[in-house]
Amino acid sequence: MNDDSSGTADLSVAPSGHIDPVLASWASGMVARLPDGTQLPPHSERCLGCGPANPHGHHLEVHRDGERVVAAHTFDDRHVGAPGIAHGGAVATVFDDLFGFLLFTIGELAVTRSLNVDYVAPVRLGTAYTVTASLDRSEGRRLYVSAHLRRPDGTEIATATALFMTVTIDHFVRALEQP
């Protein structure tokens, strides 16, 4: 959470006095605390993880389940590494994107600081996996999160942990202003 512990993200105006309306709308949507059971909206239409308009993306459809988020996902030929196996980077992308959906349960803007993935077994193409993520704890601006990718029989195939840092909208404004 932000330093004032109010439970809402700081969407104040950037030092330049101007925030792009598209960015402001995106940021407001990202911090909405949506109710349990809700299918959560994509981060953006072209998001690599969840954007429906990205032909190379994973097209994740994520639901809120209490204080965690859940998605069903099948890796396909766009995600191949070794024959019949998903590329490790594709698996990491799904975990990272799913962590981003936790922001709907937290009510804060945040960005990935570090991401660690443990590949327990090969992630096969064409298998319907369940992916879950949850917030383990928060310490100031630090959000510690974890996720699991499981086969339909419940066997754990991969896990991930990450450190996210809460930010204000100014973080994104500055990134877009840089050459």
C-alpha positions as CSV (number, residue, x, y, z in Angstrom):
1,M,0.0,0.0,0.0
2,N,1.0,3.6,-0.3
3,D,2.8,5.3,2.5
4,D,-0.4,6.8,3.9
5,S,-2.0,3.3,4.2
6,S,-5.3,4.6,2.9
7,G,-5.7,1.6,0.7
8,T,-6.0,3.6,-2.5
9,A,-3.3,4.3,-5.1
10,D,-1.9,7.8,-5.5
11,L,-3.2,8.9,-8.9
12,S,-2.1,12.5,-8.4
13,V,-1.0,14.7,-11.3
14,A,2.6,14.4,-12.5
15,P,5.0,17.2,-11.9
16,S,4.6,18.3,-15.5
17,G,0.9,19.0,-14.6
18,H,-0.3,16.7,-17.4
19,I,-1.3,13.1,-17.5
20,D,-2.3,11.5,-20.8
21,P,-6.1,10.7,-20.5
22,V,-5.6,7.2,-21.8
23,L,-2.9,6.6,-19.1
24,A,-5.1,8.1,-16.4
25,S,-8.0,5.9,-17.4
26,W,-5.8,2.8,-17.4
27,A,-4.4,3.6,-14.0
28,S,-7.8,4.2,-12.5
29,G,-9.1,0.9,-13.8
30,M,-6.0,-1.0,-12.6
31,V,-6.6,0.0,-9.0
32,A,-10.3,-0.7,-8.8
33,R,-11.1,-3.2,-6.1
34,L,-13.4,-5.6,-8.0
35,P,-15.6,-8.1,-6.2
36,D,-15.0,-11.8,-5.7
37,G,-15.9,-13.9,-8.7
38,T,-15.4,-11.0,-11.2
39,Q,-13.7,-11.7,-14.5
40,L,-11.0,-9.1,-14.4
41,P,-10.4,-6.8,-17.4
42,P,-7.2,-7.0,-19.4
43,H,-4.3,-4.8,-18.4
44,S,-4.6,-3.3,-21.9
45,E,-6.0,-4.5,-25.3
46,R,-2.4,-5.3,-26.5
47,C,-1.0,-6.7,-23.3
48,L,1.2,-9.7,-24.1
49,G,-0.3,-11.7,-21.2
50,C,-4.0,-10.9,-21.4
51,G,-4.7,-8.5,-24.2
52,P,-7.4,-9.8,-26.6
53,A,-6.0,-7.7,-29.5
54,N,-2.5,-9.1,-29.3
55,P,-2.2,-12.0,-31.8
56,H,1.0,-13.2,-30.2
57,G,-0.3,-13.0,-26.6
58,H,-1.6,-15.6,-24.1
59,H,-5.1,-14.1,-23.9
60,L,-5.4,-14.9,-20.2
61,E,-8.9,-14.7,-18.7
62,V,-8.5,-14.1,-15.0
63,H,-11.1,-14.2,-12.2
64,R,-10.9,-13.0,-8.7
65,D,-11.3,-15.8,-6.1
66,G,-11.3,-14.2,-2.7
67,E,-7.9,-12.6,-2.2
68,R,-6.2,-14.6,-5.0
69,V,-6.6,-14.6,-8.8
70,V,-7.1,-17.7,-11.0
71,A,-6.8,-18.4,-14.7
72,A,-7.1,-21.5,-16.9
73,H,-4.4,-21.5,-19.6
74,T,-3.3,-23.8,-22.4
75,F,0.0,-23.1,-24.0
76,D,0.0,-23.5,-27.8
77,D,2.3,-23.5,-30.8
78,R,2.9,-19.7,-30.4
79,H,4.6,-20.6,-27.0
80,V,6.9,-23.5,-28.1
81,G,10.4,-23.9,-26.8
82,A,11.5,-27.5,-27.3
83,P,9.1,-29.6,-29.4
84,G,5.9,-30.1,-27.5
85,I,7.1,-28.0,-24.5
86,A,6.3,-24.4,-23.7
87,H,9.2,-21.9,-23.7
88,G,10.3,-21.0,-20.2
89,G,9.9,-17.3,-21.0
90,A,6.3,-17.9,-22.1
91,V,5.6,-19.5,-18.7
92,A,7.3,-16.6,-16.9
93,T,5.2,-14.2,-18.9
94,V,2.0,-15.9,-17.7
95,F,3.1,-15.8,-14.1
96,D,4.2,-12.1,-14.3
97,D,0.9,-11.1,-15.9
98,L,-1.1,-13.0,-13.4
99,F,0.7,-11.2,-10.6
100,G,-0.4,-8.0,-12.2
101,F,-4.0,-9.0,-11.7
102,L,-3.4,-9.1,-8.0
103,L,-3.5,-5.3,-8.1
104,F,-7.3,-5.6,-8.4
105,T,-7.3,-7.2,-5.0
106,I,-4.8,-4.8,-3.5
107,G,-6.0,-1.5,-4.9
108,E,-2.5,-0.2,-5.8
109,L,-0.4,0.4,-8.9
110,A,2.8,-1.7,-8.8
111,V,5.5,-3.0,-11.0
112,T,7.7,-6.1,-11.1
113,R,11.0,-5.7,-9.3
114,S,12.1,-9.3,-9.5
115,L,10.5,-12.6,-10.7
116,N,11.7,-16.1,-9.9
117,V,10.3,-19.2,-11.6
118,D,10.9,-22.8,-10.5
119,Y,10.2,-25.3,-13.3
120,V,9.2,-28.5,-11.5
121,A,8.4,-30.5,-14.7
122,P,8.1,-29.6,-18.4
123,V,5.1,-27.4,-19.3
124,R,3.5,-29.3,-22.2
125,L,1.7,-27.6,-25.1
126,G,-2.0,-28.5,-25.3
127,T,-2.5,-29.2,-21.6
128,A,-5.1,-27.1,-19.7
129,Y,-3.4,-25.7,-16.7
130,T,-4.8,-23.8,-13.7
131,V,-2.7,-20.9,-12.6
132,T,-3.2,-19.2,-9.3
133,A,-1.5,-16.2,-7.6
134,S,-1.8,-14.5,-4.2
135,L,-0.3,-11.8,-2.1
136,D,1.9,-13.4,0.6
137,R,2.7,-10.2,2.5
138,S,3.3,-6.5,2.1
139,E,6.0,-4.4,3.7
140,G,5.7,-0.7,2.9
141,R,5.9,-0.4,-0.8
142,R,7.0,-4.0,-1.2
143,L,4.5,-6.7,-2.3
144,Y,5.6,-10.3,-2.0
145,V,3.6,-12.6,-4.3
146,S,3.5,-16.3,-5.2
147,A,1.9,-18.4,-7.9
148,H,1.4,-22.0,-8.9
149,L,0.8,-23.7,-12.3
150,R,-0.9,-27.1,-11.9
151,R,-2.1,-29.8,-14.2
152,P,-5.8,-30.8,-14.2
153,D,-5.0,-33.6,-11.7
154,G,-3.5,-31.0,-9.3
155,T,0.1,-31.9,-9.9
156,E,2.3,-28.8,-9.5
157,I,4.3,-28.1,-12.7
158,A,5.9,-24.7,-11.9
159,T,5.9,-22.1,-9.2
160,A,6.9,-18.5,-9.1
161,T,7.6,-15.8,-6.5
162,A,8.0,-12.1,-7.2
163,L,8.6,-8.8,-5.5
164,F,6.4,-6.0,-6.8
165,M,6.9,-2.3,-5.8
166,T,4.0,0.0,-5.5
167,V,4.3,3.2,-7.5
168,T,2.3,6.3,-8.3
169,I,1.0,7.1,-11.8
170,D,4.1,9.4,-12.1
171,H,6.2,6.3,-12.6
172,F,4.4,5.6,-15.9
173,V,4.3,9.2,-16.9
174,R,8.1,9.6,-16.5
175,A,8.7,6.4,-18.5
176,L,6.6,7.7,-21.4
177,E,8.3,11.1,-21.3
178,Q,11.8,9.7,-21.6
179,P,13.3,9.6,-25.1
